[in-house]
Amino acid sequence: MLLQRLPAIFHFGAFFALLALETWRPRQPIPVGRLRHIGRHLSLDALNLPIYALLGLLAERIDVLCQQHRIGLLYQLPLPFWAQLTLGLVLLDLCDYWFHRLEHLLPWLWRFHRVHHTDRSPDATTSLRTHPVALVCLSLFMEGGSILIGTPLSVLLLYSGIAAAVSHWQHANVELHSPRTERVLSLLVNPPRVHRRHHSREPGDAHSNFSDVLSIWDRLFGTYRGPSSAPVQFGVSGHDDPPAQTLLGMLRSPLSRSP
């Protein structure tokens, strides 16, 4: 029962805690129009709710078949539950890392993922700034990875909750005031100052720090870049006009021919 509740606890607990923290002690002054900014992201996430529901039903059907026929790597390994859980979460994070890289490598996929990067004032709600098509592509990719790995649906949902909590933190307008703490944490995950570089307008920076949870993947595959010494300029050139930041603008963004 607790395993089933943990994804929601991680997701909503981290979101509201960070939203409150960046209101109370923001890293940068709160920009004008913040409530409108938050409202647009929540509206986009609300549009994605039916997709979450449909994909969840599909995942349940697939999960039953996989368990019945013991499909996937972990079903073939005689490992205790804790080892299967740990290995499953790690391998799912590796799948997430490579899908994120594909979003930047494949032009058609980038058009949908670009919606996430056009935010000029990242905060905790930026993690909700996902185009519906990008959500479908990610979900199907992760479902495919889960089938090959052999992770039950409960483990996939747990990973999704952990990834969501980390993503809220990475995008939040907060700062770790202890360099030592940040250095220690960066051995495990990419903290906000590292992930902000991924949202830079500089192409080289934008194609770095892809890890959603474990930072080891960036270090292992040579895509890690430490915190920038200069202020990061957020957004994507050619997508700065106010209409591009509206809900309709975000939904229509993939139709634009701008890079």
C-alpha positions in Angstrom: 0.0 0.0 0.0 2.8 2.4 0.9 4.6 1.6 -2.4 1.5 2.7 -4.3 1.2 6.0 -2.4 4.8 7.0 -2.6 4.7 8.3 -6.2 2.0 10.8 -5.3 3.7 11.7 -2.0 7.0 12.4 -3.8 5.3 14.3 -6.7 2.9 16.6 -4.8 4.9 16.9 -1.6 8.0 18.1 -3.4 6.0 20.4 -5.7 4.1 22.3 -3.0 7.1 22.4 -0.7 9.3 23.9 -3.4 6.6 26.3 -4.6 6.4 27.6 -1.0 10.2 27.8 -0.6 10.8 29.7 -3.8 8.1 32.2 -2.7 9.6 32.6 0.7 13.3 32.6 -0.2 13.7 32.9 -4.0 17.1 32.6 -5.6 16.3 35.4 -8.0 13.6 38.1 -7.5 10.2 36.8 -8.3 9.4 38.0 -11.9 6.4 40.1 -12.7 3.4 38.0 -13.8 4.4 34.9 -11.7 0.8 33.9 -11.0 0.0 34.0 -14.7 3.2 32.0 -15.3 2.1 29.4 -12.8 -1.4 29.3 -14.1 -0.3 28.6 -17.7 1.8 25.7 -16.5 -0.9 24.2 -14.4 -3.3 24.6 -17.3 -1.0 22.7 -19.6 -0.6 20.0 -17.0 -4.4 19.8 -16.6 -4.7 19.2 -20.4 -2.3 16.3 -20.0 -4.4 14.6 -17.3 -6.5 12.6 -19.7 -3.3 11.4 -21.4 -2.0 10.2 -18.1 -5.2 8.3 -17.5 -5.3 6.6 -20.8 -1.6 5.7 -20.7 -2.1 4.4 -17.2 -4.9 2.0 -18.4 -2.6 0.8 -21.2 0.3 0.3 -18.7 -2.0 -1.8 -16.4 -3.0 -4.1 -19.3 0.6 -4.6 -20.3 1.7 -5.1 -16.7 -0.7 -8.0 -16.3 0.6 -9.7 -19.5 4.2 -9.2 -18.5 3.7 -10.7 -15.1 1.7 -13.6 -16.4 4.4 -14.5 -19.0 7.4 -13.3 -16.9 8.6 -11.0 -19.7 11.7 -8.9 -19.0 15.2 -9.2 -17.6 14.4 -9.0 -13.9 11.9 -11.8 -14.1 14.7 -14.1 -15.2 17.1 -13.2 -12.4 16.9 -14.9 -9.0 17.2 -11.6 -7.0 15.6 -10.6 -3.7 12.9 -7.9 -3.9 15.1 -5.1 -2.7 17.7 -5.9 -5.4 15.1 -6.1 -8.1 13.6 -2.8 -7.0 17.0 -1.0 -6.9 18.2 -2.4 -10.2 14.8 -1.6 -11.8 14.9 2.0 -10.7 18.5 2.5 -11.9 17.8 1.0 -15.3 14.6 3.0 -15.7 16.7 6.1 -15.0 19.1 5.1 -17.7 16.2 4.8 -20.1 15.0 8.3 -19.1 18.5 9.7 -19.7 18.7 8.3 -23.2 15.2 9.5 -24.1 16.1 13.0 -22.9 19.2 12.9 -25.2 17.0 11.8 -28.1 14.7 14.7 -27.5 17.7 17.0 -28.2 19.1 14.9 -31.1 16.0 14.2 -33.2 14.6 17.4 -34.8 11.0 16.3 -34.8 11.2 15.3 -31.2 13.0 18.5 -30.2 10.1 20.5 -31.6 7.9 19.1 -28.9 10.5 19.0 -26.1 11.4 22.6 -27.0 8.2 23.8 -25.2 9.9 22.9 -22.0 13.0 24.9 -22.8 11.3 28.1 -24.0 10.5 29.1 -20.4 12.5 32.3 -19.6 11.8 32.2 -15.9 12.2 28.6 -14.7 10.6 27.7 -11.4 9.1 24.6 -9.7 6.2 24.6 -12.2 8.5 24.4 -15.2 8.7 20.7 -14.7 5.0 20.6 -15.7 5.7 22.5 -18.9 5.4 19.4 -21.2 3.7 19.3 -24.6 1.1 16.5 -24.8 2.9 14.8 -27.7 6.2 14.9 -25.7 4.4 13.3 -22.8 3.0 10.5 -25.0 6.5 9.8 -26.5 8.2 9.8 -23.2 5.6 7.5 -21.6 5.7 5.0 -24.5 9.5 4.9 -24.4 9.6 4.4 -20.7 6.9 1.7 -20.9 8.9 -0.1 -23.6 12.0 0.1 -21.3 10.0 -1.2 -18.4 8.9 -4.2 -20.4 12.5 -5.0 -21.4 13.8 -4.5 -17.9 10.9 -6.5 -16.3 9.8 -3.9 -13.8 6.2 -4.1 -12.5 4.0 -1.1 -13.0 4.3 -0.2 -9.3 8.1 0.3 -9.8 7.6 2.3 -12.9 5.2 4.6 -11.1 7.6 4.8 -8.1 10.4 5.9 -10.5 8.0 8.5 -12.1 7.3 9.9 -8.6 11.0 10.2 -7.7 11.9 11.7 -11.1 9.0 14.2 -10.7 10.2 15.3 -7.3 13.8 15.7 -8.5 12.6 17.6 -11.5 10.6 20.0 -9.4 13.7 20.7 -7.3 16.1 21.1 -10.3 13.9 23.8 -11.9 12.9 25.6 -8.7 13.9 29.2 -8.1 15.9 28.1 -5.0 19.6 27.9 -4.2 21.7 25.6 -2.0 23.7 28.0 0.1 26.3 25.5 1.1 28.9 24.7 -1.7 30.0 21.7 0.2 26.5 20.3 0.3 26.0 20.9 -3.4 29.3 19.2 -4.2 28.2 16.1 -2.2 24.8 16.1 -3.7 26.1 16.5 -7.3 27.8 13.1 -6.9 24.3 11.6 -6.8 22.0 14.0 -8.7 22.3 17.2 -10.7 21.4 20.0 -8.3 19.6 23.2 -9.5 22.7 25.1 -10.4 23.9 22.2 -12.6 20.6 21.7 -14.3 20.1 25.4 -15.0 23.0 25.1 -17.5 20.9 22.6 -19.4 18.3 25.4 -19.9 20.9 27.9 -21.2 20.6 29.5 -24.6 24.1 28.4 -25.3 23.9 25.3 -27.6 26.8 23.5 -25.9 25.3 24.0 -22.5 21.8 23.0 -23.6 23.2 19.7 -24.8 24.6 18.8 -21.4 23.3 17.6 -18.0 20.5 15.4 -19.3 20.2 13.2 -16.2 16.8 13.3 -14.5 17.8 11.6 -11.3 21.2 10.0 -11.1 24.1 12.3 -12.3 26.3 9.3 -13.0 24.8 9.0 -16.5 26.1 12.4 -17.5 29.5 11.7 -16.1 29.6 8.2 -17.7 28.6 9.4 -21.2 30.5 12.7 -21.2 27.6 15.1 -21.0 28.2 16.5 -17.6 29.0 20.2 -17.2 29.5 21.8 -13.8 27.7 25.0 -12.7 28.3 28.0 -14.9 30.3 30.8 -13.4 28.3 33.4 -15.4 24.6 34.1 -15.1 22.5 31.7 -17.3 20.3 33.2 -20.0 17.2 31.0 -20.1 15.0 30.3 -23.1 15.3 29.4 -26.8 16.1 32.1 -29.4 13.2 32.8 -31.7 10.6 31.9 -29.0 10.7 34.9 -26.7 7.6 36.7 -27.9 4.8 36.9 -25.3 2.4 34.9 -27.4 4.8 32.0 -27.4 4.5 31.8 -23.6 0.7 31.5 -23.6 -1.0 28.1 -23.3 -2.0 28.3 -27.0 1.5 29.4 -27.9 3.0 26.4 -26.1 0.7 24.0 -27.8 1.4 25.5 -31.2 5.1 25.8 -30.7 6.1 22.6 -32.6 4.5 24.0 -35.7 7.2 26.8 -35.7 10.1 26.3 -38.1 12.5 28.1 -35.7 15.2 25.9 -34.3 
